[in-house]
Amino acid sequence: MNISKLLSLLFVAIIVSSCGMLQLEKDKDSEPLTMEVVQEKFPGYTLTEYQAGEGLYKVNCGKCHGLYDAGSLTESQWLSTIPRMAVKVNKKGGRELVSEDGEQAIFRYLYSQGMLINDQS
């Protein structure tokens, strides 16, 4: 292998690895919150509701597409997306698979996973 091919491969490897490092940096922004922090926003939030939201999200939202990272949408975007998607899931399932309480559990689960909070300023 000549030196120019070797340098080209090295350059491509550096670019690819740096893209991966950028992705890892983005994931750090949406780290899960502690239960105490989530309970400040949602008093009475429990581990049971967390687990229910996680289950509903993973089972129902992954049927038609890949699961989105909580930090991929803002709080207001999730608040409008979850009910629209629940209607689709329920229609596709032929019955209520995600109730309004289920929508709330999914939202709170995604909140706990580090969704982007709307800038209130």
Secondary structure, 3 states (H helix, E strand, C coil): CCHHHHHHHHHHHHHHHHHHHHHHHHHHCCCCCCHHHHHHHCCCCCHHHHHHHHHHHHHHCCCCCCCCCHHHCEHHHHHHHHHHHHHHHHHHHCCCCCCHHHHHHHHHHHHHCCCECCCCC
